[in-house]
Amino acid sequence: MTAETVEYIRYRIPERQSAEFLAAYTRAATQLAAAPQCVDYELSRCEEDFEHYVLRITWTSTEDHLEGFRTSDVFPAFFAEIRPFVENIEEMRHYKPTTVRGDGAAIPTLYDWAGGAEAFSRLTDVFYDKVLKDDLLAPLFAGLAPEHAEHVALWLAEVFGGPARYSETQGGHSHMVAKHFGKHIGEPQRRRWVNLIQDAADEAGLPTDAEFRSAFLAYVEWGTRLAVYFSGPDAKPPAEQPVPKWTWGAAPPYQG
């Protein structure tokens, strides 16, 4: 699979044309949004010199942009809007992201927002106490190892942005997946798991704000549905993969 590519188009637009330029791109953006080759886009204006703009478009690949989007049905309408400003382009190039990337501290990780390692330890302690008393789930966890809850706490902590202690001591995603082979987990059991961990999150004192719980439940739904698949008869072991990293998704934390 070809990696995503980022196109940067740098414009110099005279101040008298700025309103017209922004209006044209507002209309043209409708075509970008409709293009399956377009991952996302953003038009920024320079604060120091209002005549400079940068349009960033992430494409599924350079080939998809040049051979897909530019030959698609939506391109003529897109180009008709921006044609008057083509002569104002100072750079138009494709870039591949490097491995130098990361997040700053402006938005806390889900791990930090939840309360760190102690919060996830409380969560799994409460959760597995419930599991072992539950008529539907207890048979799945018969003979549960004493360290199981601790390992799951490490897993969840790492998934939500904490230290990579699960990876360092247990392995990556494929190691966790392998724990479910042959378990034959059904939808009633999956749903009970989801309900109990939400109850455990309440009792363990995890944050109850809508943004955190939305992200928390999104992971729980994703993870439990994968568990059902990998516990079934047709499951194939995945390739070696790192522990997934969950983020806030659609809504960052509300901080006033």
N, C-alpha and C positions, 0 to 999 in steps of 0.2 A: 504494500500500500504506500502511495506517495505521501510524503509529509506535507502538512499545510505550509503555505507560503504567504508572506505579508507583502502587499504592494503599497508603496508610498508614492503619492502624487503631490508635489509641492507647487503651489500656485502663488503668483504675485498679482493681486487684484487691486487696481486703483480704488481708492476710497469711494469714489463716486459710483462704482459698479458693485460695491459690496452687497447691497440689498438685493440687487438683481441676481448676483452670484449665489447667495444663500437661498433665495427662492428657487432658483433652477435646481440646485442640489437637493432641496427638500422634495421637489417633484421627482427628480432622478432616483432618489433613494427608494422610491416605491418599486422600481425595477430591480434594484439591488436586493431588496427584501424578498422579491419573488424568485430570485435566481438560486437554484439548488447548489450552484458552485460557490456561492458566497456564504462564508461562515458568520462574519460580522463586519461592521464598518463604522467609522467615526471621522467626522470633519472637525478639525480644531483650528482656532484662530490665534495667531501670535499676540501675546500681551504687550510685548515691547514695540512691535511694528504691526499695526492692524492690517497692513496690506498683504501680509504673509499668511497663507493657509496650508495645512497639511491634511490630506485625505488618506486615512489608513483603511485598507480593505484586506481582510483575511480571506484567502481563497482556499478551497480544498486542495488545490495544487496549481502550479504555474500553467500546466497543460490544460487543466479544467478552465482556467481563466481565458487563455488565449484561443483554445480550440473548442471550448464549450460555451462559455458566456458570450464571447464575441461573435459566435455563429448562431446564437439562440434567438428565439422570437422576442425576448425582452430587450435585447441589446439596441435595436434601432430606436426605440422610444427613449432609452437611457441616453444614448449618444446625441439624440436630437436636443435634449435639454442642456447638455454640457458643451456642445459644439462651439458656441460663441466664446468659450473660455479656453479652448485648446491652445491658443497662441500664448496664453498666460502661464503655461506649465513650464516650470524651471527644472523639474526632475520627475521621472516616472520609471521606477525600477521595482523589481521583485527582490525580497530578502527572505532568507531562511533563518528562523530563530536558532540561537545557540543554546548551549546548556547553562549559560550564565543567566539565571533568572531566579526569582524568589518573591516573597511577600514582605512588605514592611510591617511595622507594628501599629499602623493607624487603625487597622481592624483586627481585633483579637481573634485567635483561633477558637474553634468550637471547644477545644480542649481547655484552654484558659478560661473561656467564658463559663464553662461547666463547673470549674473549680479545681482543675488539675487531677493528678493521679488519685488523690484521696476520694474525689467525687466518683470516679469510675470504680474504685475498689468498693465503696459503699453500694453503688449500683449493682454490681455483680453479686455481692454478698446477699443483698435483699432479694435479688432476682432468683438466684439458685435455691434459696430457702423456699421460695414460692414454687419453683419448678418441682422440687423433690416432694412437695405435698400435693401436687396436681395430678389427678387421676389420668389425664390425657398425656401429659408430658413425662411424668415420672418413669414410665417404662423405657423411654428413649435414653434416659440418663442413668439407667441402672448401672451400678458399679462405678459411679462418677469418681474420678481421681480427686484427691484432696486439693490439688493445685489447679484444678480446672477453672474455678472462678477467678483465680489470680491471673491465669493466662488469658482469659477472655477480657479481663480488665485491661491488661497490657495491650491486647489487640484493639479494643475500642479506643483506648487512649491514643494509640498511634494513628488509627483511622481518622480521628477527629483533630489531628494536628499536633499531638504530643510527641515525646521522644520515641525513637525507633527501638524500644526495648523488646518488643515482640519479635521484630525482624532479627535482632541481635541474638536472642536466646532461643527462638522457636523456628524461625523461617519466614518465608513470605506468604503471599496469598495462596499459592498452591498447597502449602502445608496446612493452612486452615481449611481449605476446600476438602482436602483428603480426609479430614475428620468426619465428613458426612457420607462418605461412600458406603453404600449398602444399608443405610439407615431407613430408607423408604418412608421419608417424611411426607405426610399428606397435607392437604390444605387446612383441615380442621386443626391439626397440630401447629402448623405455621401460624395460623391466625391466633391461636391461644398464646403462642410465644410472643407475638407482637403485643397482644393485650397485657400480658404479664410484665413485659419489660417497661411498658408505659406506666403501669401501676408502680413498678419498682422505682422508676425515675421520680415519681411523685414522693414516694416514701423516703427515698434516699436524699431528697432535697435538691435535685437538679433544677436548673432554672426553668421557670414555667412561661417565660415570654414566648410570644407566638413565633418569633423568628428562630429561636433556638429549637423549639419543639418541632417546628416544621422541618428543619434540617435533620434533626435527630430521627424523626419518624421516616423521612425519606431514605436515610441509610438503612434503618431497620427493615423497611419494605424491600429495598434492593437486596440486602443481605439474606433475608429469609427466603426470598424467592429463588436466589441462587442456591441456597441450601437445599431446597426442595428438588431443584433440577439435579444437583450433583449427588443427591441421595438416591436418585432413581436408577432404573435398570439400564437406561440408554446413555448415562453420563460418561463422558470421556474426560480423563484428567487433563486439566489445562496446562499450557506451557508455564515454565517458571515465571512468576510475575511478582512485582513488589506489592506490599500492602497498599490498598487504595487510600487516597487522601481525600477526605470529605471536606467540603467548604460550606459556606452559608447559602450558596445557590442564589435564588431569586431575590432574597431579602437579607441584607446585612443586619447586624444587631442594631436595635434602636438605642441610641445613647443620648437622647435628649436634644 
